[in-house]
């Protein structure tokens, strides 16, 4: 049934595409459509009813479960969809993933699937004793099971459930970064994000608060300093959500002002994280402790800040000619969270 093919298509696409890149509900919709596409050779199928003239012609010429249920059809449709690669690789991936999901699920039925058509021999993806008969209670169980798995693998984050199951089972750096951007970065009602990771350059395990991302790196503040984590220097990585907080994003510009202005004019909050750059003349009273997130040579004319606590900028003096800073202001409800990091 179409619902069975759709459920398995959602599941298989979410499982594969989630390993490569982020994807949207539109991507899932295309995968679901392609998962029922091979049954266009049956006039009473979902697509067969909608595209009745095409369906009847294919059925008269080839019959059901023939050419559209073969690897040739899979290859042809994937090739025809090639222009999508230049637009979005994961969008193109929905085509072969959806069609293969249909062939694979048909190969779990007692009829099998003729992958090498015109060779009519059926292929099976399950042992004989587990094969499903179409339209029975076993197919309903199949549909329900894979619909739940599809939600767990790819749909949880779209329904406000936080991390997807795939992110927890296979926590790659790229996936953790995408989950952070989608669920924890930006303004509004958010959650604090804690990360545990293995930092390859020093072969140490680190844990701390993720203060932001510059597109390539995740910035992690620990009790030992700041770390810029990326796919090359990070081994095992896990993400954990903290309590919900309220995040406000404020941009401010500075022209001919003392450096103290960035503290005096900072908005009030339990935690203030700053990013941006300032031109002027700046002096570090002590050597800069966090070169990963604060670019400043003693007596430098430019200071670049990369998602670091505003309190960590203290110890630097100078005068701003001009510049811009982005303030991420976090207000924390739970008192216990304030004790976790010195603010």
C-alpha positions, 0 to 999 in steps of 0.5 A, spaced: 500 500 500 502 507 498 502 508 506 507 502 507 511 505 501 511 512 504 513 510 511 519 506 509 521 511 504 521 516 509 525 512 514 530 510 509 531 517 506 532 520 513 537 514 515 541 516 509 540 523 508 542 525 515 549 522 514 550 527 509 547 534 510 541 537 513 534 536 510 527 539 510 520 537 510 520 538 502 526 533 502 522 528 505 515 529 501 519 528 495 522 522 498 515 519 499 513 521 492 518 517 489 517 511 494 510 510 491 512 512 484 514 505 481 506 503 482 504 508 477 504 501 473 498 500 477 491 504 475 488 503 482 495 505 485 495 512 488 499 515 483 495 511 478 489 514 479 492 521 479 495 520 472 490 515 469 492 515 462 500 514 463 498 509 468 494 505 464 499 505 458 504 503 462 500 497 465 498 495 458 505 495 455 508 492 461 504 490 466 504 491 474 511 490 478 515 489 471 519 495 468 518 500 474 520 495 479 527 494 476 534 497 477 534 500 470 528 504 472 532 506 479 538 508 474 534 512 469 530 516 474 536 518 478 539 520 472 533 524 470 534 527 476 541 529 476 540 537 475 537 537 482 545 535 484 547 542 482 541 545 486 541 541 492 545 534 493 540 531 499 534 533 494 537 529 489 538 523 494 530 523 495 529 520 488 534 514 488 532 513 496 525 513 495 525 509 489 529 504 492 525 504 498 519 502 494 523 496 491 526 494 497 519 494 501 516 490 495 522 485 496 519 484 503 513 481 500 511 474 498 511 476 491 518 479 491 521 484 486 524 483 479 530 487 480 533 485 473 527 486 469 526 483 463 529 477 467 522 476 471 526 472 477 524 475 483 528 478 489 527 478 496 530 482 502 527 478 508 528 470 509 521 466 507 518 466 513 518 473 514 515 475 508 509 479 508 502 478 504 500 485 501 493 488 505 494 483 511 495 485 518 502 484 517 503 490 512 499 494 517 504 492 523 510 494 517 507 500 516 506 502 523 513 500 525 517 504 519 512 510 520 515 510 528 522 509 526 521 515 520 519 520 526 525 517 530 530 518 525 528 524 521 522 527 524 523 528 531 526 535 531 521 538 526 516 536 531 519 540 537 523 533 540 530 536 540 535 531 537 533 526 532 535 518 534 540 518 528 544 524 532 544 520 538 546 513 535 551 516 530 553 523 533 558 525 527 561 532 528 557 535 522 550 532 525 552 535 532 553 542 528 547 542 524 543 540 530 546 546 534 544 551 529 537 548 528 535 548 535 540 552 540 543 558 536 539 564 535 534 568 539 528 566 542 526 561 547 532 556 546 536 551 551 543 551 553 548 546 549 553 542 553 558 538 549 563 533 550 568 531 545 575 528 544 580 534 542 585 530 537 591 535 538 592 534 545 588 527 546 584 530 551 577 529 553 573 536 554 566 538 556 563 545 556 558 550 554 557 551 546 557 559 546 556 559 538 558 557 531 562 561 526 560 556 520 566 552 520 567 551 528 563 550 534 566 554 540 566 551 546 568 554 553 571 549 558 574 551 565 580 550 561 579 555 556 576 555 549 576 550 544 574 551 536 572 544 534 571 542 527 571 535 523 578 535 523 580 536 530 574 532 533 574 525 535 567 522 539 562 528 540 556 528 544 551 534 545 546 535 551 541 540 552 540 544 558 535 548 561 531 552 557 533 560 557 531 566 553 536 569 548 536 576 545 540 578 540 543 585 539 547 589 535 551 595 537 556 600 533 562 603 536 565 610 534 571 614 537 569 611 544 573 608 550 573 600 550 570 600 557 564 602 553 563 595 551 562 593 558 558 599 560 553 599 554 552 591 555 545 589 556 543 586 562 543 578 562 546 572 566 550 571 561 553 575 555 556 572 549 560 577 544 562 576 537 565 582 532 571 586 530 573 593 533 578 597 530 583 602 534 589 601 539 588 596 544 593 593 549 593 586 553 595 587 561 596 580 561 598 575 555 591 573 551 588 567 555 584 565 549 587 566 542 582 561 539 576 566 540 580 573 541 585 575 536 589 581 539 597 582 539 599 586 544 598 593 542 594 591 536 590 595 532 584 590 531 581 586 536 576 580 533 572 576 538 569 570 536 563 567 541 566 569 548 564 571 554 564 578 555 567 577 562 573 574 558 575 580 555 576 584 561 584 585 562 584 589 555 584 596 555 584 601 549 580 606 545 575 604 539 575 608 533 570 604 530 567 597 530 561 592 531 559 587 536 554 582 536 551 581 543 548 574 545 544 576 552 542 569 555 537 570 561 537 563 566 531 561 570 534 555 574 539 558 579 543 551 579 545 553 572 548 559 574 553 555 578 555 551 573 560 556 569 563 562 572 560 568 569 
